[in-house]
Every structure is written in structure tokens, then in C-alpha cells.
Amino acid sequence: MFWPDTISEKLNIQYPVIQAPMFGVSTPEMVSAAAKANCLGSLALADLSAGQSVKLIRETKKLTDKPFAVNIFVHHIPEITDALKDKFVRVKQFIEHLARENGIEVDLPGFEDIKVNTYHEQINAIIDEGCKILSFTFGNLDSQSIQKLKENEVTLIGTCTSLEEALILEQSGIDLICVQGIEAGGHRGTFNAEKIPQTGGLSLFSQVYDHVRVPLIYAGGIYNANTLRAAKELGAEGFQVGSILLASQESALQLFEKERLKNVTEKDIILTRSFSGRYARGISNKYIQSVENSDYILPYPYQNKLTNELRKVSKALKNPEFVSIWAGQSIHSYSELSTTDILEKLIREAELE
């Protein structure tokens, strides 16, 4: 049998293939389409409020009665200081000026307008909505939350980008660990936002596999049967894919963003903190080139909240130079088929050993 069955049985799915939670890209429709392929869909809730999280969970439940994961950010929230407030003003002014220079009129929020949510209110909403699979990134859940979720029979999937992080997750009683290689698209799951491990996915996975007994999911660079088989050969029991779904029918990316993907080259794909304050891998553009390596980056989540309106306005203007288009290092032809068709094709080809 080609597919390892440990994770499939634990998550009650046929294939241990997981649609990555890509906030701003994945949708309830994508989650449902992944479930239709008998894979695990992931609903990205990021750091939304409890009310917003419940709305998306219920929308997804209307589309599928199959299991799906919900995914949240468990980031550290910086202490509010006068220095942080002062820097916020400087960054706000710089980005507004940069936008105007490029023909974009945008009024970014003031510090007092920003609402920062902790993940704890989401935990209660997730339990109340009867969700049974929770994945998370940017750190580890606190022990009280882990206990509460386990008491409610929720399977927990943590994300690591280093062996040290994997060991922390295992020692905390996390059920499954997603090992995210440096080549993966989107935000790094690193616990420490300021310093990210630079280890390639296959090297990292091998290290984690040798030291951790928890079933492992591999994420980073899987875009066809050969890359999936390589992860399986190293001992992966689950396979998370994201970038291959960027241009799918259910993707939230707009047509101009999908067109940009078609023309991407390897030199365009970079790691940047400029949009969110946390490292993420995506397509370089004028905004990133202007802000990266400058003093105009706030810690997450403040940079992310500040630039949200800029991205929204730029999307409306169909301006690829001021939106974040996250993508991994494995450049390929980004299929515009449905998520179901893309995943079923991947599964069929992987089975043809």
C-alpha cells in the first residue's frame, strides 16, 4: 500500500494529503473541495476574532460534512510601549507616502484603531463549534489550552521549522507535527519571529524524524508525485501542499495575481518581513523592495494590521506591486483546475510507482 495509514486513521480521511491553511488564499470552498478528494482541508482562521472564526467554520460546514482542520496563529503579542507607538507613526507615514508616490491613495489605521486578538477566544469558539482537528503555527499552545482541547477530543497539529521546536511540541503532547521546510510558501511557522532557521526541508525532516516519535507531516516544495515520494521515502506519514493550489478555482487570489504567478522566476521568490513583520516567502515587488531591510517594519501583528488596508486597496486597483502573493520555491505551472482535480491528479500520479 502506497499511503501510510497512521495519520489517515487518526484524522478519519482516506489520503494523508493536507491542503495547507493559506490565509487570504484558501476559502471554505477550497476546504470543501479538498475534502471531496478525500484529503484533509484546512480552514485558515489566522488571528481572526471568535465571531469571525465561527462565521467561517459555519460556512465551511454548509459545504461539507467531512472532517476538516481549523488553523490558528499562536503568536506572541508585543508589549505596548511608547517606543512601539512612536515607531508605528513613523512606519504609517512612510508607507502612506510610498503608496502616494505610486498612485495609491490609502489612509492607514492609527495605533488606537488596531484590534489585536489572542488565540484564546478562538479556542473556546472552536470547541463550541465542535471542530475536532486544530492545527496551529507561530509557536506552541499554552498548557491550559492543550488540556482543554484534549478534554474535548480535539486532535492537535503543531508546526515546526527546527528540531528544537519539534521537541517542544512533542513534549507538550501535540498529536501530530508538521515539519515546514525553508522552501515552503507563505509565512514561516517559526516560534521566534526575529530569527528563523534556514534549514532545507529534507534535511530538517530527517533530523526531526530521528529524534521525535510523533507522526510527522512534511510541508515545503511538494508540487508533484516525485516530490511527494521523496518526503515519503524519508518517513513522512502526511503531506501538506499549498502552492500547487494557488491558482485553483477555489483560490481567493484574483485573476491579476494568478497571472503574476504564471510569469514568476526563481529570482522573484524571496523571504520578507515587510508586509506582516514575520518572515514569509513570496513574490518580490516594489513594496517589498522599498521596505525590506529598512527601519519601517513593526513587529507582528502590528505591521500586518497596518498594511492590511494597503493590500486591500491595491487588490481593488489590481496592482501586483503592493499586494502580498505568497508562493514556495518549487516553481511550476500553477493549475487552474479545481482543488479536487489537482489533488486527485497528485494522488493518482504518486501511486504510479
C-alpha positions as CSV (number, residue, x, y, z in Angstrom):
1,M,0.0,0.0,0.0
2,F,1.5,3.4,-1.0
3,W,-0.1,5.6,1.6
4,P,0.9,5.5,5.3
5,D,-2.3,4.9,7.3
6,T,-1.4,6.3,10.7
7,I,-2.5,9.9,10.0
8,S,-5.4,8.9,7.8
9,E,-6.9,6.8,10.6
10,K,-6.3,9.5,13.2
11,L,-7.9,12.2,11.1
12,N,-10.6,10.0,9.5
13,I,-9.6,10.7,5.9
14,Q,-8.7,8.4,3.0
15,Y,-5.5,10.0,1.9
16,P,-2.9,11.7,4.3
17,V,-2.7,14.7,2.0
18,I,-3.4,18.1,3.6
19,Q,-4.5,21.3,1.9
20,A,-2.4,23.9,3.5
21,P,-4.1,26.7,5.5
22,M,-3.3,29.8,3.5
23,F,-4.9,32.8,5.0
24,G,-6.1,35.1,2.2
25,V,-5.9,32.3,-0.4
26,S,-7.7,29.2,1.0
27,T,-11.5,29.5,1.3
28,P,-14.4,27.4,2.7
29,E,-14.9,26.3,-1.0
30,M,-11.2,25.1,-1.1
31,V,-11.6,23.2,2.1
32,S,-14.7,21.5,0.8
33,A,-13.0,20.7,-2.5
34,A,-10.1,19.1,-0.7
35,A,-12.5,17.0,1.4
36,K,-14.2,15.9,-1.8
37,A,-10.8,14.5,-2.9
38,N,-10.8,12.5,0.4
39,C,-8.0,14.7,1.7
40,L,-7.9,17.0,4.7
41,G,-9.0,20.6,4.0
42,S,-7.6,23.3,6.3
43,L,-9.7,26.4,7.2
44,A,-7.3,29.3,7.8
45,L,-8.6,31.4,10.8
46,A,-5.2,33.2,11.4
47,D,-5.8,35.7,14.3
48,L,-9.5,36.5,13.5
49,S,-11.9,37.3,16.3
50,A,-14.0,34.5,17.7
51,G,-17.1,35.8,15.9
52,Q,-15.3,35.9,12.5
53,S,-13.9,32.4,13.1
54,V,-17.4,31.0,13.9
55,K,-18.8,32.5,10.7
56,L,-16.1,30.8,8.5
57,I,-16.5,27.5,10.4
58,R,-20.2,27.5,9.8
59,E,-19.8,28.5,6.1
60,T,-17.5,25.5,5.7
61,K,-19.8,23.1,7.4
62,K,-22.6,24.0,5.0
63,L,-20.3,22.9,2.1
64,T,-19.0,19.6,3.6
65,D,-19.8,17.1,6.2
66,K,-16.4,15.6,6.1
67,P,-13.5,16.2,8.6
68,F,-11.5,19.4,8.1
69,A,-8.9,21.2,10.2
70,V,-9.1,24.8,11.5
71,N,-5.8,26.6,11.7
72,I,-4.9,29.5,14.0
73,F,-1.9,31.7,14.8
74,V,-0.4,31.3,18.3
75,H,1.9,34.3,18.1
76,H,3.5,36.3,20.9
77,I,1.9,39.8,21.2
78,P,4.5,42.5,21.9
79,E,4.2,44.8,24.9
80,I,2.7,48.2,24.1
81,T,5.3,50.8,24.8
82,D,5.8,54.5,23.9
83,A,8.7,53.4,21.6
84,L,6.3,51.0,19.7
85,K,3.7,53.7,19.3
86,D,6.3,56.2,18.1
87,K,7.6,53.8,15.5
88,F,4.1,52.9,14.4
89,V,3.5,56.6,13.5
90,R,6.8,56.7,11.5
91,V,6.0,53.5,9.6
92,K,2.5,54.6,8.9
93,Q,3.7,57.9,7.4
94,F,6.4,56.2,5.4
95,I,4.1,53.6,3.8
96,E,1.3,56.1,3.1
97,H,3.9,58.4,1.3
98,L,5.3,55.4,-0.6
99,A,1.8,54.5,-1.7
100,R,1.0,58.0,-2.9
101,E,4.3,58.1,-4.8
102,N,3.0,55.1,-6.7
103,G,-0.5,56.4,-7.4
104,I,-2.3,54.7,-4.4
105,E,-4.3,56.8,-2.1
106,V,-4.7,55.0,1.2
107,D,-5.5,56.0,4.8
108,L,-3.9,53.5,7.1
109,P,-5.3,52.9,10.6
110,G,-3.9,54.7,13.7
111,F,-2.4,52.7,16.5
112,E,-5.6,53.1,18.6
113,D,-7.7,51.7,15.7
114,I,-6.0,48.4,15.7
115,K,-7.6,45.4,17.5
116,V,-5.1,42.7,18.4
117,N,-6.7,39.3,19.2
118,T,-5.2,36.5,21.2
119,Y,-5.9,32.9,20.2
120,H,-7.6,32.0,23.5
121,E,-11.1,33.3,22.4
122,Q,-10.7,31.3,19.2
123,I,-10.1,28.1,21.3
124,N,-13.4,28.4,23.0
125,A,-15.2,29.1,19.7
126,I,-13.5,26.1,18.0
127,I,-14.6,23.8,20.9
128,D,-18.2,25.2,20.9
129,E,-18.4,24.6,17.1
130,G,-17.4,21.0,17.6
131,C,-14.2,21.2,15.5
132,K,-12.1,18.1,16.1
133,I,-8.9,18.9,14.3
134,L,-6.8,22.1,15.1
135,S,-3.5,23.0,13.5
136,F,-1.5,26.0,14.6
137,T,1.6,27.9,13.7
138,F,4.0,30.7,15.0
139,G,4.6,28.9,18.3
140,N,3.0,26.4,20.8
141,L,-0.3,26.5,22.6
142,D,-0.2,27.1,26.3
143,S,-0.6,24.1,28.6
144,Q,-4.1,25.1,29.7
145,S,-5.3,25.3,26.1
146,I,-3.8,22.0,25.3
147,Q,-5.5,20.4,28.2
148,K,-8.9,22.0,27.4
149,L,-8.7,20.9,23.7
150,K,-7.7,17.3,24.6
151,E,-10.5,17.1,27.1
152,N,-12.8,17.9,24.2
153,E,-11.1,15.3,22.0
154,V,-9.5,17.7,19.5
155,T,-6.5,16.4,17.6
156,L,-3.7,18.9,17.6
157,I,-1.2,19.5,14.8
158,G,1.7,21.8,15.6
159,T,4.2,23.4,13.1
160,C,7.9,23.3,13.5
161,T,10.8,24.8,11.5
162,S,13.6,23.3,13.6
163,L,14.4,20.2,15.7
164,E,14.2,22.3,18.9
165,E,10.6,23.4,18.0
166,A,9.6,19.8,17.2
167,L,10.9,18.6,20.6
168,I,8.9,21.3,22.4
169,L,5.7,20.3,20.5
170,E,6.3,16.6,21.3
171,Q,7.0,17.2,25.0
172,S,3.8,19.3,25.1
173,G,1.7,16.3,24.0
174,I,0.9,17.6,20.5
175,D,-0.6,14.7,18.4
176,L,1.0,15.4,15.0
177,I,3.8,17.7,13.9
178,C,4.0,19.4,10.5
179,V,7.7,19.9,9.6
180,Q,7.9,23.0,7.4
181,G,11.0,23.4,5.2
182,I,12.5,26.7,4.4
183,E,11.3,26.3,0.8
184,A,7.6,26.4,1.8
185,G,5.5,29.3,0.6
186,G,3.8,31.8,2.9
187,H,4.6,32.5,6.5
188,R,7.3,30.6,8.4
189,G,5.9,28.8,11.3
190,T,8.9,29.7,13.4
191,F,8.4,30.3,17.1
192,N,10.8,33.2,17.2
193,A,9.7,35.8,14.7
194,E,13.0,37.6,14.7
195,K,15.3,34.7,13.9
196,I,14.3,31.9,11.5
197,P,16.1,28.6,11.0
198,Q,17.4,28.3,7.4
199,T,17.4,24.5,7.2
200,G,16.1,23.0,3.9
201,G,13.0,20.8,4.3
202,L,14.5,17.3,3.6
203,S,17.5,17.9,5.9
204,L,15.2,19.3,8.6
205,F,12.7,16.4,8.2
206,S,15.5,13.8,8.6
207,Q,16.7,15.4,11.8
208,V,13.2,15.6,13.3
209,Y,12.4,12.0,12.2
210,D,15.5,10.7,14.0
211,H,14.5,12.4,17.3
212,V,10.7,12.5,17.5
213,R,8.2,9.7,17.8
214,V,5.1,11.7,16.9
215,P,3.7,11.1,13.4
216,L,5.1,13.7,11.0
217,I,3.6,15.7,8.2
218,Y,6.0,17.2,5.6
219,A,5.4,20.6,4.1
220,G,7.5,22.6,1.7
221,G,8.1,22.2,-2.0
222,I,5.7,19.3,-2.8
223,Y,4.2,20.1,-6.2
224,N,4.2,16.7,-8.0
225,A,4.4,12.9,-7.4
226,N,8.2,12.9,-7.3
227,T,8.5,15.5,-4.5
228,L,5.7,13.7,-2.5
229,R,7.5,10.4,-2.9
230,A,10.8,11.9,-1.7
231,A,9.1,13.1,1.5
232,K,7.5,9.6,1.9
233,E,10.9,7.9,1.4
234,L,12.2,10.0,4.4
235,G,9.4,8.7,6.6
236,A,6.7,11.3,6.2
237,E,3.2,10.0,7.1
238,G,1.4,13.1,5.9
239,F,1.9,15.5,3.1
240,Q,0.9,19.2,3.2
241,V,0.5,21.1,-0.1
242,G,-0.2,24.7,-0.6
243,S,1.4,26.4,-3.6
244,I,0.0,23.9,-6.1
245,L,-3.5,25.2,-5.2
246,L,-2.7,29.0,-5.6
247,A,-4.4,29.3,-9.0
248,S,-7.1,26.8,-8.4
249,Q,-10.8,27.6,-9.0
250,E,-11.4,27.9,-5.3
251,S,-8.4,30.1,-4.5
252,A,-9.2,33.6,-3.3
253,L,-6.4,35.1,-5.5
254,Q,-7.7,37.4,-8.1
255,L,-7.0,36.9,-11.8
256,F,-4.2,39.5,-11.9
257,E,-2.5,37.7,-9.1
258,K,-2.8,34.4,-10.8
259,E,-1.4,36.0,-14.0
260,R,1.6,37.2,-12.0
261,L,2.2,33.6,-10.9
262,K,2.4,32.4,-14.5
263,N,5.4,34.7,-15.1
264,V,7.3,34.1,-11.9
265,T,11.0,33.1,-11.9
266,E,13.2,31.7,-9.2
267,K,14.9,35.0,-8.5
268,D,11.4,36.5,-7.8
269,I,10.7,34.2,-4.8
270,I,12.1,35.7,-1.6
271,L,11.7,35.8,2.2
272,T,10.3,39.0,3.5
273,R,9.0,40.6,6.7
274,S,7.8,43.8,5.0
275,F,4.1,43.0,4.9
276,S,3.5,41.4,8.2
277,G,6.5,41.7,10.5
278,R,7.1,38.0,10.2
279,Y,9.1,36.2,7.6
280,A,7.1,34.9,4.7
281,R,8.1,33.5,1.3
282,G,6.5,35.1,-1.8
283,I,6.9,37.1,-4.9
284,S,9.1,40.2,-4.7
285,N,7.6,43.5,-5.8
286,K,8.1,47.3,-5.5
287,Y,6.6,47.5,-2.0
288,I,8.9,44.7,-0.7
289,Q,12.0,46.2,-2.3
290,S,11.2,49.6,-0.7
291,V,10.5,48.3,2.8
292,E,12.6,45.2,3.4
293,N,15.9,45.9,5.2
294,S,14.6,49.3,6.2
295,D,13.6,50.6,9.7
296,Y,10.0,50.7,8.6
297,I,8.9,47.2,9.8
298,L,6.9,46.8,13.0
299,P,6.7,43.5,15.0
300,Y,3.9,41.1,14.1
301,P,0.9,41.6,14.3
302,Y,1.2,45.4,14.1
303,Q,2.9,45.5,10.7
304,N,0.3,43.1,9.4
305,K,-2.6,45.1,10.7
306,L,-1.1,48.3,9.4
307,T,-0.6,47.1,5.8
308,N,-3.9,45.3,5.6
309,E,-5.7,48.3,4.1
310,L,-2.8,48.9,1.6
311,R,-3.2,45.4,0.3
312,K,-7.0,45.7,0.2
313,V,-6.8,48.9,-1.9
314,S,-4.1,47.5,-4.1
315,K,-6.2,44.4,-4.8
316,A,-9.1,46.6,-5.9
317,L,-6.7,48.5,-8.2
318,K,-5.3,45.2,-9.5
319,N,-1.8,46.4,-8.6
320,P,0.6,43.5,-8.1
321,E,3.4,45.7,-6.8
322,F,1.6,46.4,-3.5
323,V,-0.1,43.1,-2.6
324,S,1.4,40.0,-0.9
325,I,1.5,37.0,-3.2
326,W,2.9,34.1,-1.2
327,A,4.5,31.2,-3.0
328,G,7.1,28.5,-2.4
329,Q,10.4,27.8,-4.1
330,S,9.0,25.0,-6.3
331,I,8.0,26.9,-9.4
332,H,5.7,25.1,-11.8
333,S,2.7,25.6,-14.0
334,Y,0.0,26.7,-11.5
335,S,-3.1,24.7,-12.4
336,E,-6.4,26.5,-12.7
337,L,-8.4,23.3,-12.2
338,S,-10.5,22.7,-9.1
339,T,-8.7,21.9,-5.9
340,T,-10.4,18.4,-6.1
341,D,-9.0,17.7,-9.5
342,I,-5.5,19.0,-8.6
343,L,-5.3,16.8,-5.5
344,E,-6.8,13.7,-7.2
345,K,-4.2,14.1,-10.0
346,L,-1.4,14.3,-7.4
347,I,-2.7,11.2,-5.7
348,R,-3.0,9.2,-8.9
349,E,0.5,10.1,-10.1
350,A,2.0,9.4,-6.7
351,E,0.5,5.9,-6.7
352,L,2.1,5.0,-10.0
353,E,5.4,3.8,-8.6
